[in-house]
Every structure is written in C-alpha cells, then in structure tokens.
C-alpha cells in the first residue's frame, strides 16, 4: 500500500514512518523502490532549474510571468 504511489524511497520512507514500523524499515523501502522501474523513472525527482534575470523592456505587457509548482 505504501509503495502504490511510486513516490520513490524518500517520500515512501516519510509516509511509512507516519503509519507503521518494522526493523530495518529504511533499508527495506530502499530495496523495494530500487527494484521498481516506475520509481526509478519518476520517484525522487529533483528539478534544478537555473534561475536567470529577464532583460528589461520598455513595452507594457511584452512579457507575462507565471509561477507554478508541481504536485507533491
């Protein structure tokens, strides 16, 4: 049940610590997620987008900026 979302080892460990315990819980979750193709493809993703300044413009509404965050 904890692994159904394919969140990767970090999020599954946090979720597991909220609901259950077994000896060597962290190692067990890491082994399960390490063997899962979906977790390896999508889980534990980190985006390191480079920040940069835009050039100033004299025209109004020349550029519109939108901030958004991906789902957690």
MARVEX-435635 format. One record per residue (C-alpha): residue number from 1; chain; x, y, z. Coordinates in Angstrom, 3 decimals. Example, Ala and Ser with C-alpha at 12.3 -4.5 7.8 and 13.67 -1.06 7.14 Angstrom:
<fivos>
{1 'A' {12.300 -4.500 7.800}}
{2 'A' {13.670 -1.060 7.140}}
</fivos>
This chain:
<fivos>
{1 'A' {0.000 0.000 0.000}}
{2 'A' {2.777 2.464 0.837}}
{3 'A' {4.515 1.849 -2.473}}
{4 'A' {1.412 2.133 -4.706}}
{5 'A' {2.061 5.802 -5.495}}
{6 'A' {5.612 5.129 -6.782}}
{7 'A' {6.902 8.237 -4.990}}
{8 'A' {10.466 6.980 -4.625}}
{9 'A' {12.306 5.975 -1.479}}
{10 'A' {12.396 9.359 0.260}}
{11 'A' {8.641 10.004 0.235}}
{12 'A' {7.732 6.372 0.903}}
{13 'A' {10.019 6.357 3.982}}
{14 'A' {8.351 9.510 5.306}}
{15 'A' {4.913 8.033 4.683}}
{16 'A' {5.845 4.713 6.299}}
{17 'A' {7.195 6.394 9.431}}
{18 'A' {3.784 8.012 9.916}}
{19 'A' {1.840 4.748 9.788}}
{20 'A' {3.971 1.743 10.690}}
{21 'A' {7.288 0.342 11.890}}
{22 'A' {9.358 -2.752 11.321}}
{23 'A' {13.041 -3.426 11.977}}
{24 'A' {15.272 -2.017 9.229}}
{25 'A' {12.357 -0.097 7.668}}
{26 'A' {14.602 2.278 5.728}}
{27 'A' {16.669 -0.479 4.126}}
{28 'A' {13.527 -2.429 3.203}}
{29 'A' {11.924 0.548 1.483}}
{30 'A' {15.142 1.405 -0.350}}
{31 'A' {15.373 -2.169 -1.661}}
{32 'A' {11.749 -2.183 -2.829}}
{33 'A' {11.982 1.169 -4.608}}
{34 'A' {15.399 0.322 -6.088}}
{35 'A' {13.866 -2.688 -7.869}}
{36 'A' {10.793 -0.781 -9.125}}
{37 'A' {11.073 0.522 -12.706}}
{38 'A' {8.366 3.162 -12.174}}
{39 'A' {10.047 4.523 -9.029}}
{40 'A' {13.392 4.626 -10.804}}
{41 'A' {11.851 6.579 -13.672}}
{42 'A' {9.657 9.041 -11.739}}
{43 'A' {10.384 8.800 -7.997}}
{44 'A' {12.784 11.038 -6.068}}
{45 'A' {12.944 13.534 -8.922}}
{46 'A' {14.598 16.827 -8.223}}
{47 'A' {14.364 19.756 -10.553}}
{48 'A' {17.310 22.092 -10.530}}
{49 'A' {16.111 24.775 -12.866}}
{50 'A' {18.566 27.586 -13.356}}
{51 'A' {17.348 30.998 -12.297}}
{52 'A' {18.098 33.910 -14.547}}
{53 'A' {17.062 37.530 -14.898}}
{54 'A' {14.998 38.623 -17.863}}
{55 'A' {16.068 41.604 -19.926}}
{56 'A' {14.098 44.750 -19.166}}
{57 'A' {11.697 46.000 -21.788}}
{58 'A' {10.054 49.364 -22.410}}
{59 'A' {6.818 47.829 -23.681}}
{60 'A' {3.931 47.098 -21.348}}
{61 'A' {2.619 43.527 -21.386}}
{62 'A' {5.545 42.469 -23.561}}
{63 'A' {6.072 39.511 -21.265}}
{64 'A' {3.861 37.795 -18.667}}
{65 'A' {5.345 35.574 -15.934}}
{66 'A' {3.554 32.755 -14.163}}
{67 'A' {4.877 30.881 -11.127}}
{68 'A' {3.797 27.298 -10.610}}
{69 'A' {4.794 24.310 -8.530}}
{70 'A' {4.477 20.673 -9.453}}
{71 'A' {2.409 18.305 -7.331}}
{72 'A' {3.965 16.778 -4.256}}
</fivos>
